């Protein structure tokens, strides 16, 4: 069974599977792929911008569903 992609963050990367290229959101990549992406980027600016975007997305999801961690 294939895992359904949720595309929550809107931060997409190209990934090749079965000789096809697909767009996959950062949070849906394996941890290994995530680490590969953030360590191959040359600047701290990339990682900082990614963190800011993900924080904004988490806040939007929390606001939309009135979620908070106890």
PDB file of N, CA, C and O in Angstrom:
ATOM      1  N   UNK A   1       0.850  -1.183   0.000  1.00  0.00           N
ATOM      2  CA  UNK A   1       0.000   0.000   0.000  1.00  0.00           C
ATOM      3  C   UNK A   1       0.890   1.238   0.000  1.00  0.00           C
ATOM      4  O   UNK A   1       1.832   1.327   0.787  1.00  0.00           O
ATOM      5  N   UNK A   2       0.600   2.172  -0.860  1.00  0.00           N
ATOM      6  CA  UNK A   2       1.367   3.399  -0.963  1.00  0.00           C
ATOM      7  C   UNK A   2       0.854   4.425   0.033  1.00  0.00           C
ATOM      8  O   UNK A   2      -0.353   4.618   0.179  1.00  0.00           O
ATOM      9  N   UNK A   3       1.782   5.078   0.713  1.00  0.00           N
ATOM     10  CA  UNK A   3       1.410   6.121   1.664  1.00  0.00           C
ATOM     11  C   UNK A   3       0.865   7.329   0.901  1.00  0.00           C
ATOM     12  O   UNK A   3       1.486   7.799  -0.052  1.00  0.00           O
ATOM     13  N   UNK A   4      -0.290   7.824   1.320  1.00  0.00           N
ATOM     14  CA  UNK A   4      -0.869   9.003   0.677  1.00  0.00           C
ATOM     15  C   UNK A   4      -0.110  10.244   1.117  1.00  0.00           C
ATOM     16  O   UNK A   4       0.114  10.457   2.308  1.00  0.00           O
ATOM     17  N   UNK A   5       0.284  11.059   0.148  1.00  0.00           N
ATOM     18  CA  UNK A   5       1.019  12.278   0.449  1.00  0.00           C
ATOM     19  C   UNK A   5       0.047  13.368   0.876  1.00  0.00           C
ATOM     20  O   UNK A   5      -1.032  13.513   0.302  1.00  0.00           O
ATOM     21  N   UNK A   6       0.439  14.130   1.886  1.00  0.00           N
ATOM     22  CA  UNK A   6      -0.436  15.179   2.416  1.00  0.00           C
ATOM     23  C   UNK A   6      -0.049  16.569   1.949  1.00  0.00           C
ATOM     24  O   UNK A   6      -0.889  17.469   1.955  1.00  0.00           O
ATOM     25  N   UNK A   7       1.203  16.772   1.543  1.00  0.00           N
ATOM     26  CA  UNK A   7       1.647  18.064   1.003  1.00  0.00           C
ATOM     27  C   UNK A   7       1.299  19.239   1.921  1.00  0.00           C
ATOM     28  O   UNK A   7       0.671  20.204   1.485  1.00  0.00           O
ATOM     29  N   UNK A   8       1.700  19.157   3.170  1.00  0.00           N
ATOM     30  CA  UNK A   8       1.331  20.175   4.154  1.00  0.00           C
ATOM     31  C   UNK A   8       2.175  21.442   4.075  1.00  0.00           C
ATOM     32  O   UNK A   8       1.630  22.543   4.157  1.00  0.00           O
ATOM     33  N   UNK A   9       3.472  21.318   3.921  1.00  0.00           N
ATOM     34  CA  UNK A   9       4.336  22.500   4.036  1.00  0.00           C
ATOM     35  C   UNK A   9       4.444  23.312   2.757  1.00  0.00           C
ATOM     36  O   UNK A   9       4.673  24.520   2.816  1.00  0.00           O
ATOM     37  N   UNK A  10       4.286  22.686   1.619  1.00  0.00           N
ATOM     38  CA  UNK A  10       4.479  23.390   0.360  1.00  0.00           C
ATOM     39  C   UNK A  10       5.945  23.565  -0.014  1.00  0.00           C
ATOM     40  O   UNK A  10       6.259  24.299  -0.951  1.00  0.00           O
ATOM     41  N   UNK A  11       6.848  22.900   0.706  1.00  0.00           N
ATOM     42  CA  UNK A  11       8.276  22.947   0.405  1.00  0.00           C
ATOM     43  C   UNK A  11       8.600  21.670  -0.365  1.00  0.00           C
ATOM     44  O   UNK A  11       8.763  20.602   0.225  1.00  0.00           O
ATOM     45  N   UNK A  12       8.691  21.791  -1.676  1.00  0.00           N
ATOM     46  CA  UNK A  12       8.828  20.614  -2.535  1.00  0.00           C
ATOM     47  C   UNK A  12      10.259  20.381  -3.004  1.00  0.00           C
ATOM     48  O   UNK A  12      11.023  21.319  -3.228  1.00  0.00           O
ATOM     49  N   UNK A  13      10.592  19.116  -3.143  1.00  0.00           N
ATOM     50  CA  UNK A  13      11.864  18.685  -3.703  1.00  0.00           C
ATOM     51  C   UNK A  13      11.559  17.619  -4.728  1.00  0.00           C
ATOM     52  O   UNK A  13      10.572  16.894  -4.612  1.00  0.00           O
ATOM     53  N   UNK A  14      12.412  17.527  -5.737  1.00  0.00           N
ATOM     54  CA  UNK A  14      12.258  16.510  -6.771  1.00  0.00           C
ATOM     55  C   UNK A  14      12.872  15.211  -6.268  1.00  0.00           C
ATOM     56  O   UNK A  14      13.975  15.200  -5.722  1.00  0.00           O
ATOM     57  N   UNK A  15      12.140  14.116  -6.460  1.00  0.00           N
ATOM     58  CA  UNK A  15      12.630  12.806  -6.045  1.00  0.00           C
ATOM     59  C   UNK A  15      12.344  11.810  -7.163  1.00  0.00           C
ATOM     60  O   UNK A  15      11.255  11.795  -7.735  1.00  0.00           O
ATOM     61  N   UNK A  16      13.320  10.994  -7.458  1.00  0.00           N
ATOM     62  CA  UNK A  16      13.169   9.993  -8.521  1.00  0.00           C
ATOM     63  C   UNK A  16      12.823   8.645  -7.907  1.00  0.00           C
ATOM     64  O   UNK A  16      13.541   8.127  -7.051  1.00  0.00           O
ATOM     65  N   UNK A  17      11.709   8.094  -8.363  1.00  0.00           N
ATOM     66  CA  UNK A  17      11.273   6.767  -7.930  1.00  0.00           C
ATOM     67  C   UNK A  17      10.783   6.021  -9.160  1.00  0.00           C
ATOM     68  O   UNK A  17       9.994   6.551  -9.942  1.00  0.00           O
ATOM     69  N   UNK A  18      11.247   4.804  -9.328  1.00  0.00           N
ATOM     70  CA  UNK A  18      10.813   3.962 -10.449  1.00  0.00           C
ATOM     71  C   UNK A  18      10.953   4.683 -11.789  1.00  0.00           C
ATOM     72  O   UNK A  18      10.048   4.650 -12.622  1.00  0.00           O
ATOM     73  N   UNK A  19      12.099   5.333 -11.984  1.00  0.00           N
ATOM     74  CA  UNK A  19      12.407   6.054 -13.222  1.00  0.00           C
ATOM     75  C   UNK A  19      11.451   7.209 -13.511  1.00  0.00           C
ATOM     76  O   UNK A  19      11.343   7.643 -14.658  1.00  0.00           O
ATOM     77  N   UNK A  20      10.759   7.712 -12.493  1.00  0.00           N
ATOM     78  CA  UNK A  20       9.879   8.868 -12.650  1.00  0.00           C
ATOM     79  C   UNK A  20      10.267   9.924 -11.626  1.00  0.00           C
ATOM     80  O   UNK A  20      10.590   9.603 -10.482  1.00  0.00           O
ATOM     81  N   UNK A  21      10.234  11.176 -12.040  1.00  0.00           N
ATOM     82  CA  UNK A  21      10.479  12.290 -11.131  1.00  0.00           C
ATOM     83  C   UNK A  21       9.153  12.763 -10.567  1.00  0.00           C
ATOM     84  O   UNK A  21       8.180  12.942 -11.299  1.00  0.00           O
ATOM     85  N   UNK A  22       9.125  12.962  -9.255  1.00  0.00           N
ATOM     86  CA  UNK A  22       7.919  13.485  -8.603  1.00  0.00           C
ATOM     87  C   UNK A  22       8.303  14.609  -7.653  1.00  0.00           C
ATOM     88  O   UNK A  22       9.450  14.708  -7.217  1.00  0.00           O
ATOM     89  N   UNK A  23       7.334  15.448  -7.340  1.00  0.00           N
ATOM     90  CA  UNK A  23       7.517  16.497  -6.344  1.00  0.00           C
ATOM     91  C   UNK A  23       7.055  15.948  -5.000  1.00  0.00           C
ATOM     92  O   UNK A  23       5.929  15.467  -4.870  1.00  0.00           O
ATOM     93  N   UNK A  24       7.929  16.024  -4.006  1.00  0.00           N
ATOM     94  CA  UNK A  24       7.612  15.499  -2.679  1.00  0.00           C
ATOM     95  C   UNK A  24       7.900  16.590  -1.652  1.00  0.00           C
ATOM     96  O   UNK A  24       8.959  17.217  -1.686  1.00  0.00           O
ATOM     97  N   UNK A  25       6.956  16.814  -0.738  1.00  0.00           N
ATOM     98  CA  UNK A  25       7.156  17.808   0.311  1.00  0.00           C
ATOM     99  C   UNK A  25       8.269  17.360   1.254  1.00  0.00           C
ATOM    100  O   UNK A  25       8.467  16.169   1.493  1.00  0.00           O
ATOM    101  N   UNK A  26       8.980  18.338   1.775  1.00  0.00           N
ATOM    102  CA  UNK A  26      10.108  18.082   2.660  1.00  0.00           C
ATOM    103  C   UNK A  26       9.738  17.139   3.796  1.00  0.00           C
ATOM    104  O   UNK A  26      10.482  16.202   4.082  1.00  0.00           O
ATOM    105  N   UNK A  27       8.611  17.368   4.443  1.00  0.00           N
ATOM    106  CA  UNK A  27       8.243  16.564   5.610  1.00  0.00           C
ATOM    107  C   UNK A  27       7.885  15.126   5.239  1.00  0.00           C
ATOM    108  O   UNK A  27       7.836  14.262   6.114  1.00  0.00           O
ATOM    109  N   UNK A  28       7.637  14.859   3.968  1.00  0.00           N
ATOM    110  CA  UNK A  28       7.277  13.517   3.536  1.00  0.00           C
ATOM    111  C   UNK A  28       8.478  12.714   3.021  1.00  0.00           C
ATOM    112  O   UNK A  28       8.352  11.531   2.707  1.00  0.00           O
ATOM    113  N   UNK A  29       9.624  13.356   2.939  1.00  0.00           N
ATOM    114  CA  UNK A  29      10.842  12.649   2.576  1.00  0.00           C
ATOM    115  C   UNK A  29      11.329  11.829   3.764  1.00  0.00           C
ATOM    116  O   UNK A  29      10.989  12.129   4.909  1.00  0.00           O
ATOM    117  N   UNK A  30      12.109  10.815   3.501  1.00  0.00           N
ATOM    118  CA  UNK A  30      12.693  10.055   4.599  1.00  0.00           C
ATOM    119  C   UNK A  30      13.649  10.968   5.374  1.00  0.00           C
ATOM    120  O   UNK A  30      14.142  11.959   4.836  1.00  0.00           O
ATOM    121  N   UNK A  31      13.901  10.633   6.619  1.00  0.00           N
ATOM    122  CA  UNK A  31      14.830  11.432   7.419  1.00  0.00           C
ATOM    123  C   UNK A  31      16.208  11.466   6.759  1.00  0.00           C
ATOM    124  O   UNK A  31      16.903  12.481   6.801  1.00  0.00           O
ATOM    125  N   UNK A  32      16.589  10.357   6.155  1.00  0.00           N
ATOM    126  CA  UNK A  32      17.876  10.298   5.456  1.00  0.00           C
ATOM    127  C   UNK A  32      17.934  11.337   4.327  1.00  0.00           C
ATOM    128  O   UNK A  32      18.929  12.049   4.188  1.00  0.00           O
ATOM    129  N   UNK A  33      16.867  11.422   3.523  1.00  0.00           N
ATOM    130  CA  UNK A  33      16.816  12.405   2.433  1.00  0.00           C
ATOM    131  C   UNK A  33      16.785  13.828   2.977  1.00  0.00           C
ATOM    132  O   UNK A  33      17.424  14.719   2.417  1.00  0.00           O
ATOM    133  N   UNK A  34      16.046  14.050   4.064  1.00  0.00           N
ATOM    134  CA  UNK A  34      15.992  15.378   4.672  1.00  0.00           C
ATOM    135  C   UNK A  34      17.387  15.816   5.095  1.00  0.00           C
ATOM    136  O   UNK A  34      17.804  16.939   4.812  1.00  0.00           O
ATOM    137  N   UNK A  35      18.104  14.932   5.771  1.00  0.00           N
ATOM    138  CA  UNK A  35      19.468  15.256   6.206  1.00  0.00           C
ATOM    139  C   UNK A  35      20.384  15.512   5.016  1.00  0.00           C
ATOM    140  O   UNK A  35      21.229  16.406   5.062  1.00  0.00           O
ATOM    141  N   UNK A  36      20.222  14.744   3.968  1.00  0.00           N
ATOM    142  CA  UNK A  36      21.021  14.942   2.753  1.00  0.00           C
ATOM    143  C   UNK A  36      20.770  16.342   2.174  1.00  0.00           C
ATOM    144  O   UNK A  36      21.706  17.023   1.757  1.00  0.00           O
ATOM    145  N   UNK A  37      19.528  16.755   2.154  1.00  0.00           N
ATOM    146  CA  UNK A  37      19.178  18.063   1.601  1.00  0.00           C
ATOM    147  C   UNK A  37      19.758  19.194   2.451  1.00  0.00           C
ATOM    148  O   UNK A  37      20.379  20.114   1.918  1.00  0.00           O
ATOM    149  N   UNK A  38      19.561  19.131   3.757  1.00  0.00           N
ATOM    150  CA  UNK A  38      20.007  20.267   4.573  1.00  0.00           C
ATOM    151  C   UNK A  38      21.515  20.312   4.748  1.00  0.00           C
ATOM    152  O   UNK A  38      22.067  21.372   5.044  1.00  0.00           O
ATOM    153  N   UNK A  39      22.188  19.190   4.571  1.00  0.00           N
ATOM    154  CA  UNK A  39      23.642  19.217   4.706  1.00  0.00           C
ATOM    155  C   UNK A  39      24.348  19.547   3.401  1.00  0.00           C
ATOM    156  O   UNK A  39      25.505  19.967   3.425  1.00  0.00           O
ATOM    157  N   UNK A  40      23.690  19.371   2.271  1.00  0.00           N
ATOM    158  CA  UNK A  40      24.351  19.690   1.001  1.00  0.00           C
ATOM    159  C   UNK A  40      24.194  21.150   0.608  1.00  0.00           C
ATOM    160  O   UNK A  40      24.920  21.636  -0.259  1.00  0.00           O
ATOM    161  N   UNK A  41      23.279  21.840   1.218  1.00  0.00           N
ATOM    162  CA  UNK A  41      23.099  23.260   0.924  1.00  0.00           C
ATOM    163  C   UNK A  41      24.247  24.036   1.541  1.00  0.00           C
ATOM    164  O   UNK A  41      24.662  23.752   2.665  1.00  0.00           O
ATOM    165  N   UNK A  42      24.762  25.016   0.809  1.00  0.00           N
ATOM    166  CA  UNK A  42      25.949  25.739   1.230  1.00  0.00           C
ATOM    167  C   UNK A  42      25.702  26.784   2.313  1.00  0.00           C
ATOM    168  O   UNK A  42      26.610  27.108   3.079  1.00  0.00           O
ATOM    169  N   UNK A  43      24.502  27.306   2.383  1.00  0.00           N
ATOM    170  CA  UNK A  43      24.338  28.444   3.284  1.00  0.00           C
ATOM    171  C   UNK A  43      23.392  28.151   4.443  1.00  0.00           C
ATOM    172  O   UNK A  43      22.472  27.339   4.345  1.00  0.00           O
ATOM    173  N   UNK A  44      23.656  28.838   5.525  1.00  0.00           N
ATOM    174  CA  UNK A  44      22.748  28.783   6.669  1.00  0.00           C
ATOM    175  C   UNK A  44      21.423  29.440   6.317  1.00  0.00           C
ATOM    176  O   UNK A  44      20.396  29.138   6.925  1.00  0.00           O
ATOM    177  N   UNK A  45      21.442  30.329   5.347  1.00  0.00           N
ATOM    178  CA  UNK A  45      20.222  31.032   4.940  1.00  0.00           C
ATOM    179  C   UNK A  45      19.151  30.039   4.479  1.00  0.00           C
ATOM    180  O   UNK A  45      17.978  30.195   4.816  1.00  0.00           O
ATOM    181  N   UNK A  46      19.549  29.018   3.710  1.00  0.00           N
ATOM    182  CA  UNK A  46      18.595  28.015   3.247  1.00  0.00           C
ATOM    183  C   UNK A  46      17.923  27.326   4.433  1.00  0.00           C
ATOM    184  O   UNK A  46      16.697  27.238   4.489  1.00  0.00           O
ATOM    185  N   UNK A  47      18.721  26.841   5.375  1.00  0.00           N
ATOM    186  CA  UNK A  47      18.181  26.117   6.525  1.00  0.00           C
ATOM    187  C   UNK A  47      17.320  27.050   7.376  1.00  0.00           C
ATOM    188  O   UNK A  47      16.264  26.650   7.867  1.00  0.00           O
ATOM    189  N   UNK A  48      17.768  28.285   7.548  1.00  0.00           N
ATOM    190  CA  UNK A  48      16.982  29.252   8.318  1.00  0.00           C
ATOM    191  C   UNK A  48      15.639  29.544   7.665  1.00  0.00           C
ATOM    192  O   UNK A  48      14.613  29.588   8.343  1.00  0.00           O
ATOM    193  N   UNK A  49      15.644  29.744   6.355  1.00  0.00           N
ATOM    194  CA  UNK A  49      14.387  29.995   5.638  1.00  0.00           C
ATOM    195  C   UNK A  49      13.456  28.795   5.697  1.00  0.00           C
ATOM    196  O   UNK A  49      12.241  28.949   5.818  1.00  0.00           O
ATOM    197  N   UNK A  50      14.031  27.597   5.612  1.00  0.00           N
ATOM    198  CA  UNK A  50      13.229  26.382   5.726  1.00  0.00           C
ATOM    199  C   UNK A  50      12.582  26.300   7.108  1.00  0.00           C
ATOM    200  O   UNK A  50      11.392  26.005   7.220  1.00  0.00           O
ATOM    201  N   UNK A  51      13.353  26.556   8.147  1.00  0.00           N
ATOM    202  CA  UNK A  51      12.827  26.511   9.516  1.00  0.00           C
ATOM    203  C   UNK A  51      11.710  27.538   9.710  1.00  0.00           C
ATOM    204  O   UNK A  51      10.684  27.230  10.315  1.00  0.00           O
ATOM    205  N   UNK A  52      11.905  28.752   9.202  1.00  0.00           N
ATOM    206  CA  UNK A  52      10.874  29.788   9.330  1.00  0.00           C
ATOM    207  C   UNK A  52       9.600  29.394   8.595  1.00  0.00           C
ATOM    208  O   UNK A  52       8.497  29.577   9.111  1.00  0.00           O
ATOM    209  N   UNK A  53       9.754  28.853   7.393  1.00  0.00           N
ATOM    210  CA  UNK A  53       8.576  28.435   6.629  1.00  0.00           C
ATOM    211  C   UNK A  53       7.830  27.302   7.332  1.00  0.00           C
ATOM    212  O   UNK A  53       6.602  27.316   7.404  1.00  0.00           O
ATOM    213  N   UNK A  54       8.572  26.321   7.851  1.00  0.00           N
ATOM    214  CA  UNK A  54       7.927  25.207   8.550  1.00  0.00           C
ATOM    215  C   UNK A  54       7.239  25.668   9.834  1.00  0.00           C
ATOM    216  O   UNK A  54       6.169  25.165  10.176  1.00  0.00           O
ATOM    217  N   UNK A  55       7.841  26.618  10.545  1.00  0.00           N
ATOM    218  CA  UNK A  55       7.215  27.161  11.756  1.00  0.00           C
ATOM    219  C   UNK A  55       5.903  27.856  11.408  1.00  0.00           C
ATOM    220  O   UNK A  55       4.904  27.693  12.110  1.00  0.00           O
ATOM    221  N   UNK A  56       5.905  28.621  10.336  1.00  0.00           N
ATOM    222  CA  UNK A  56       4.683  29.311   9.888  1.00  0.00           C
ATOM    223  C   UNK A  56       3.606  28.287   9.536  1.00  0.00           C
ATOM    224  O   UNK A  56       2.441  28.458   9.894  1.00  0.00           O
ATOM    225  N   UNK A  57       3.991  27.237   8.842  1.00  0.00           N
ATOM    226  CA  UNK A  57       3.034  26.208   8.451  1.00  0.00           C
ATOM    227  C   UNK A  57       2.452  25.504   9.674  1.00  0.00           C
ATOM    228  O   UNK A  57       1.245  25.271   9.736  1.00  0.00           O
ATOM    229  N   UNK A  58       3.292  25.166  10.641  1.00  0.00           N
ATOM    230  CA  UNK A  58       2.808  24.520  11.866  1.00  0.00           C
ATOM    231  C   UNK A  58       1.815  25.427  12.592  1.00  0.00           C
ATOM    232  O   UNK A  58       0.777  24.959  13.061  1.00  0.00           O
ATOM    233  N   UNK A  59       2.124  26.716  12.685  1.00  0.00           N
ATOM    234  CA  UNK A  59       1.207  27.662  13.333  1.00  0.00           C
ATOM    235  C   UNK A  59      -0.121  27.767  12.586  1.00  0.00           C
ATOM    236  O   UNK A  59      -1.178  27.841  13.212  1.00  0.00           O
ATOM    237  N   UNK A  60      -0.074  27.774  11.265  1.00  0.00           N
ATOM    238  CA  UNK A  60      -1.312  27.846  10.473  1.00  0.00           C
ATOM    239  C   UNK A  60      -2.180  26.605  10.692  1.00  0.00           C
ATOM    240  O   UNK A  60      -3.400  26.710  10.821  1.00  0.00           O
ATOM    241  N   UNK A  61      -1.547  25.435  10.733  1.00  0.00           N
ATOM    242  CA  UNK A  61      -2.297  24.203  10.985  1.00  0.00           C
ATOM    243  C   UNK A  61      -2.891  24.232  12.392  1.00  0.00           C
ATOM    244  O   UNK A  61      -4.052  23.867  12.580  1.00  0.00           O
ATOM    245  N   UNK A  62      -2.105  24.662  13.378  1.00  0.00           N
ATOM    246  CA  UNK A  62      -2.608  24.771  14.747  1.00  0.00           C
ATOM    247  C   UNK A  62      -3.770  25.732  14.864  1.00  0.00           C
ATOM    248  O   UNK A  62      -4.747  25.453  15.560  1.00  0.00           O
ATOM    249  N   UNK A  63      -3.670  26.881  14.175  1.00  0.00           N
ATOM    250  CA  UNK A  63      -4.753  27.867  14.199  1.00  0.00           C
ATOM    251  C   UNK A  63      -6.020  27.319  13.539  1.00  0.00           C
ATOM    252  O   UNK A  63      -7.124  27.488  14.056  1.00  0.00           O
ATOM    253  N   UNK A  64      -5.846  26.666  12.402  1.00  0.00           N
ATOM    254  CA  UNK A  64      -6.977  26.157  11.644  1.00  0.00           C
ATOM    255  C   UNK A  64      -7.764  25.124  12.444  1.00  0.00           C
ATOM    256  O   UNK A  64      -8.992  25.090  12.375  1.00  0.00           O
ATOM    257  N   UNK A  65      -7.059  24.279  13.206  1.00  0.00           N
ATOM    258  CA  UNK A  65      -7.735  23.220  13.939  1.00  0.00           C
ATOM    259  C   UNK A  65      -7.773  23.462  15.454  1.00  0.00           C
ATOM    260  O   UNK A  65      -8.131  22.571  16.224  1.00  0.00           O
ATOM    261  N   UNK A  66      -7.400  24.676  15.868  1.00  0.00           N
ATOM    262  CA  UNK A  66      -7.416  25.060  17.287  1.00  0.00           C
ATOM    263  C   UNK A  66      -6.653  24.038  18.141  1.00  0.00           C
ATOM    264  O   UNK A  66      -7.147  23.554  19.159  1.00  0.00           O
ATOM    265  N   UNK A  67      -5.427  23.728  17.685  1.00  0.00           N
ATOM    266  CA  UNK A  67      -4.600  22.745  18.374  1.00  0.00           C
ATOM    267  C   UNK A  67      -3.586  23.447  19.272  1.00  0.00           C
ATOM    268  O   UNK A  67      -3.100  24.534  18.959  1.00  0.00           O
ATOM    269  N   UNK A  68      -3.281  22.805  20.386  1.00  0.00           N
ATOM    270  CA  UNK A  68      -2.182  23.247  21.229  1.00  0.00           C
ATOM    271  C   UNK A  68      -1.684  22.074  22.034  1.00  0.00           C
ATOM    272  O   UNK A  68      -2.445  21.183  22.414  1.00  0.00           O
ATOM    273  N   UNK A  69      -0.400  22.090  22.285  1.00  0.00           N
ATOM    274  CA  UNK A  69       0.222  21.005  23.028  1.00  0.00           C
ATOM    275  C   UNK A  69       0.095  21.285  24.513  1.00  0.00           C
ATOM    276  O   UNK A  69       0.385  22.387  24.979  1.00  0.00           O
ATOM    277  N   UNK A  70      -0.339  20.284  25.244  1.00  0.00           N
ATOM    278  CA  UNK A  70      -0.496  20.457  26.699  1.00  0.00           C
ATOM    279  C   UNK A  70       0.795  20.247  27.397  1.00  0.00           C
ATOM    280  O   UNK A  70       0.859  20.351  28.622  1.00  0.00           O
TER     281      UNK A  70
END
